[in-house]
Each structure stands twice: as structure tokens, then as C-alpha cells.
Amino acid sequence: MDDLTPRELAILALEGRGFAGPGAKERAIREQLGLAPVRYYQLLNALLDDPRALAHAPVTVNRLRRVRESRRAER
């Protein structure tokens, strides 16, 4: 199995952090990763289905999967 790319690792690390105040996470996405928030969330969503991400950060990935599923159920 291939390792995660540095960008994928950075996305998982960013998701593991807490952010204070509105806009702090989006600002961190732009400054630290150089991505637009929309693109970041597209990459993150794909990463949640990647078994390598689950192996690397199971707590973070499982938490985000639960959030994603609850939002889908609300629709």
C-alpha cells in the first residue's frame, strides 16, 4: 500500500486541530496548504474514503465519516 502524500498528511493534521473563532480554519487552509476551502473539502471528502487515511488517523477519519453521514441523513 502506498503512503499518503505530504498534502494528504497535512489535511489530516489540520482536521485533527481545533480552531477558535469563525474563519480561523478557512484562513489556516489558505495559509498553510495554499488551497481554496472548496478544493480542500473536495480533497478531504475523497480522503475519508481512502483506507490509507483510516490506517494513519483512525480517530479523525471515523469522526469525520460520522459527521458526513449525519449531514447526509439530514438531507
CYANA upper distance limits for C-alpha pairs under 8 A (distance plus 0.5 A):
  1 MET  CA     52 ARG  CA      8.15
  2 ASP  CA     52 ARG  CA      8.30
  3 ASP  CA     52 ARG  CA      7.60
  4 LEU  CA      8 GLU  CA      6.36
  4 LEU  CA      9 LEU  CA      6.77
  4 LEU  CA     52 ARG  CA      7.22
  4 LEU  CA     53 ALA  CA      7.76
  5 THR  CA      9 LEU  CA      6.74
  6 PRO  CA     10 ALA  CA      6.61
  7 ARG  CA     11 ILE  CA      6.71
  7 ARG  CA     33 LEU  CA      8.02
  8 GLU  CA     12 LEU  CA      6.86
  8 GLU  CA     47 LEU  CA      7.94
  9 LEU  CA     13 ALA  CA      6.62
 10 ALA  CA     14 LEU  CA      6.56
 10 ALA  CA     33 LEU  CA      8.04
 11 ILE  CA     15 GLU  CA      6.77
 11 ILE  CA     40 TYR  CA      8.31
 11 ILE  CA     44 LEU  CA      7.36
 12 LEU  CA     16 GLY  CA      6.84
 12 LEU  CA     44 LEU  CA      8.45
 12 LEU  CA     53 ALA  CA      8.31
 12 LEU  CA     57 ALA  CA      7.75
 12 LEU  CA     60 THR  CA      7.94
 13 ALA  CA     17 ARG  CA      7.30
 14 LEU  CA     29 ILE  CA      8.47
 15 GLU  CA     60 THR  CA      7.59
 16 GLY  CA     60 THR  CA      6.65
 19 PHE  CA     24 ALA  CA      6.47
 19 PHE  CA     25 LYS  CA      6.46
 20 ALA  CA     24 ALA  CA      6.88
 23 GLY  CA     27 ARG  CA      6.57
 24 ALA  CA     28 ALA  CA      6.70
 25 LYS  CA     29 ILE  CA      6.67
 26 GLU  CA     30 ARG  CA      6.85
 26 GLU  CA     37 PRO  CA      6.51
 27 ARG  CA     31 GLU  CA      6.57
 28 ALA  CA     32 GLN  CA      6.00
 28 ALA  CA     33 LEU  CA      8.01
 29 ILE  CA     33 LEU  CA      5.87
 29 ILE  CA     34 GLY  CA      7.12
 29 ILE  CA     35 LEU  CA      6.63
 29 ILE  CA     36 ALA  CA      7.67
 29 ILE  CA     37 PRO  CA      6.91
 29 ILE  CA     40 TYR  CA      7.77
 30 ARG  CA     34 GLY  CA      5.10
 30 ARG  CA     35 LEU  CA      5.59
 30 ARG  CA     36 ALA  CA      6.50
 30 ARG  CA     37 PRO  CA      7.60
 31 GLU  CA     35 LEU  CA      8.48
 35 LEU  CA     39 ARG  CA      6.89
 35 LEU  CA     40 TYR  CA      6.57
 36 ALA  CA     40 TYR  CA      6.74
 37 PRO  CA     41 TYR  CA      6.70
 38 VAL  CA     42 GLN  CA      6.85
 39 ARG  CA     43 LEU  CA      6.75
 40 TYR  CA     44 LEU  CA      6.56
 41 TYR  CA     45 ASN  CA      6.45
 42 GLN  CA     46 ALA  CA      6.95
 43 LEU  CA     47 LEU  CA      6.60
 44 LEU  CA     48 LEU  CA      6.76
 45 ASN  CA     49 ASP  CA      7.69
 46 ALA  CA     50 ASP  CA      7.37
 47 LEU  CA     53 ALA  CA      6.84
 48 LEU  CA     53 ALA  CA      7.24
 48 LEU  CA     54 LEU  CA      7.81
 48 LEU  CA     61 VAL  CA      6.40
 48 LEU  CA     64 LEU  CA      7.92
 48 LEU  CA     65 ARG  CA      7.13
 49 ASP  CA     53 ALA  CA      8.37
 50 ASP  CA     54 LEU  CA      7.18
 51 PRO  CA     55 ALA  CA      6.69
 52 ARG  CA     56 HIS  CA      6.67
 53 ALA  CA     57 ALA  CA      6.47
 53 ALA  CA     58 PRO  CA      7.84
 53 ALA  CA     61 VAL  CA      7.46
 54 LEU  CA     58 PRO  CA      5.11
 54 LEU  CA     61 VAL  CA      6.20
 54 LEU  CA     62 ASN  CA      7.94
 57 ALA  CA     61 VAL  CA      6.56
 58 PRO  CA     62 ASN  CA      6.32
 59 VAL  CA     63 ARG  CA      6.57
 60 THR  CA     64 LEU  CA      6.68
 61 VAL  CA     65 ARG  CA      6.54
 62 ASN  CA     66 ARG  CA      6.72
 63 ARG  CA     67 VAL  CA      6.89
 64 LEU  CA     68 ARG  CA      6.59
 65 ARG  CA     69 GLU  CA      6.61
 66 ARG  CA     70 SER  CA      6.63
 67 VAL  CA     71 ARG  CA      6.73
 68 ARG  CA     72 ARG  CA      6.74
 69 GLU  CA     73 ALA  CA      6.64
 70 SER  CA     74 GLU  CA      6.84
 71 ARG  CA     75 ARG  CA      7.29
